[in-house]
C-alpha cells in the first residue's frame, strides 16, 4: 500500500472549499488512481481525525494554446473529505500483563539499580518447539490477566506495555497542512 503522502498531494483552496470548512469538509487534490478508501486512510493517518465520508471527482486537463502550438494540462482528481468535528478523545485498550521476576547476577544475588530498587525482567519460557515466549500473569482460573491502558491516536505500544507517542514529525492538524488560511 502506498504512503499517505503519495495519495494526498495538496489542499485545494477555493472560496467554495473554504465555505465547507465549518461543516468539516476539507478538499484535497489526490493521486489520480487513489480510491476513496485509500484517501480515507491517508487523511486519518496524516491528521489523526475520524473521516465520515469521502467524495471524489475526476477532472480532465484543459486544452491550452500558445500561438499555433496546442497542448493540454494534466488530468487530476479532487477529493472532498468530511471529518468528525467532535472526536472521541483518548482510546482505551486492554493489554496482557507479562509476569516479571527479579533479575539475578552470576552469583545468584539480586541485581539493584542506582536507586536501590530491584531490577525486574519479563519471565520467558520455552514452548514445545523450543522457542522462547513471554509468560503472562494468570488468575486462579487460568485466564490471562489484562489491564486497561489509555492512549491517544498517533502513539504506539512498546515492549513491556509502555505507551509512547510517535516521534514522527507529520503535520498534526489540517490547518497546518495549509487548508483554511
C-alpha positions in Angstrom: 0.0 0.0 0.0 1.2 3.5 -0.8 2.1 6.0 1.9 -0.4 8.7 2.8 1.9 11.4 1.5 1.8 9.8 -2.0 -2.0 9.8 -2.0 -2.8 13.3 -0.8 -0.9 15.7 -3.0 -2.0 19.2 -1.8 -5.0 21.1 -0.4 -7.5 22.5 -2.9 -8.3 26.1 -1.8 -11.1 28.0 -3.3 -14.0 30.1 -2.0 -16.3 27.1 -2.2 -14.0 24.8 -0.4 -13.4 27.4 2.4 -17.2 27.6 2.9 -17.3 23.9 3.7 -14.7 24.1 6.5 -17.4 24.9 9.1 -19.2 21.7 8.2 -16.0 19.7 8.5 -15.5 19.4 4.7 -11.9 19.6 3.5 -10.9 19.4 -0.2 -7.7 17.9 -1.4 -6.1 17.2 -4.8 -5.2 13.5 -4.7 -3.4 11.0 -6.9 -5.4 10.1 -10.0 -5.6 6.4 -9.2 -6.4 6.8 -5.5 -9.6 5.1 -4.3 -12.0 6.6 -1.7 -10.8 4.0 0.8 -7.1 5.0 0.3 -8.0 8.7 0.7 -9.9 8.0 3.9 -7.0 6.0 5.5 -4.4 8.7 4.3 -6.4 11.6 5.9 -6.9 9.6 9.1 -3.2 8.7 9.3 -1.8 12.2 8.4 -4.2 14.3 10.6 -5.4 11.8 13.3 -9.1 12.6 12.6 -12.1 10.4 12.0 -13.3 10.5 8.4 -17.0 10.2 7.9 -17.4 10.4 4.2 -15.2 10.8 1.0 -16.5 12.2 -2.3 -14.2 12.2 -5.3 -14.4 13.8 -8.8 -12.1 13.2 -11.8 -11.2 16.3 -13.9 -9.7 16.3 -17.4 -7.0 18.8 -18.1 -7.9 21.9 -20.2 -6.7 22.2 -23.7 -4.4 25.3 -24.0 -2.9 27.1 -26.9 0.2 29.2 -27.3 0.2 30.6 -30.9 -0.1 27.6 -33.2 1.0 25.1 -30.6 -1.7 23.2 -28.7 -1.3 21.2 -25.5 -3.3 20.1 -22.6 -2.9 20.4 -18.8 -2.7 17.2 -16.8 -5.8 15.3 -15.6 -6.4 15.5 -11.8 -8.6 14.2 -9.1 -10.3 16.1 -6.3 -11.5 14.6 -3.0 -13.9 16.3 -0.6 -13.4 14.7 2.8 -15.9 15.1 5.6 -14.5 14.7 9.1 -16.0 14.2 12.6 -16.0 17.6 14.3 -16.4 16.0 17.8 -13.7 13.4 18.2 -14.0 10.7 20.9 -10.7 11.6 22.6 -8.3 9.1 24.1 -8.9 5.5 23.4 -8.7 2.5 25.8 -7.1 -0.8 25.1 -6.7 -4.0 27.1 -3.2 -5.5 27.1 -1.8 -8.7 28.6 0.3 -8.2 31.7 3.7 -10.0 31.5 4.9 -11.9 34.5 8.1 -10.4 35.9 10.8 -11.9 38.1 13.7 -10.4 39.9 17.0 -10.3 37.9 19.9 -12.3 39.4 23.6 -11.9 38.7 26.1 -14.7 38.1 26.4 -15.4 41.8 22.7 -15.7 42.3 22.4 -12.3 44.1 19.5 -9.9 43.2 20.5 -7.0 40.9 19.6 -3.5 42.1 19.7 -0.2 40.1 21.2 3.1 41.3 18.2 4.0 43.4 18.4 0.7 45.3 15.3 -0.8 43.7 15.2 -4.4 42.5 15.6 -4.8 38.7 12.7 -6.8 37.3 12.8 -8.7 33.9 10.0 -10.3 31.9 9.8 -14.0 32.5 10.2 -16.2 29.4 9.5 -19.9 29.0 10.2 -22.4 26.2 7.2 -23.7 24.3 7.0 -27.2 22.8 9.0 -26.1 19.7 11.8 -24.7 21.8 11.1 -21.0 21.1 11.2 -18.5 24.0 7.8 -17.0 24.7 6.7 -14.4 27.2 4.9 -15.8 30.3 1.8 -13.8 31.1 0.1 -13.4 34.5 -2.9 -15.6 35.1 -5.7 -15.6 37.7 -6.8 -18.6 39.8 -9.0 -19.9 36.9 -6.1 -19.9 34.4 -7.2 -16.8 32.4 -4.7 -14.3 31.3 -4.9 -11.0 33.3 -5.4 -7.9 31.2 -5.1 -4.3 32.3 -6.6 -1.2 30.7 -4.3 1.3 29.0 -5.4 4.6 27.6 -3.7 6.1 24.6 -4.0 8.9 22.1 -4.1 8.4 18.4 -0.5 8.5 16.9 1.0 6.7 19.9 2.1 3.1 20.0 2.6 0.3 22.5 6.2 -0.6 23.2 7.6 -3.9 24.6 6.7 -4.1 28.3 3.3 -2.4 27.8 4.5 1.2 27.9 2.6 3.6 25.6 4.8 6.1 23.9 3.9 9.0 21.5 5.1 8.7 17.9 8.3 10.6 17.1 7.3 11.3 13.5 7.0 14.9 12.6 4.0 14.9 10.4 1.6 17.8 10.2 -0.9 17.1 13.0 -3.8 19.3 12.0 -5.5 20.0 8.8 -4.9 23.7 9.3 -1.1 23.1 9.4 -1.4 21.5 6.0 -2.5 24.8 4.6 -6.3 24.4 4.4 -8.4 27.3 5.6 -5.8 30.1 5.6 
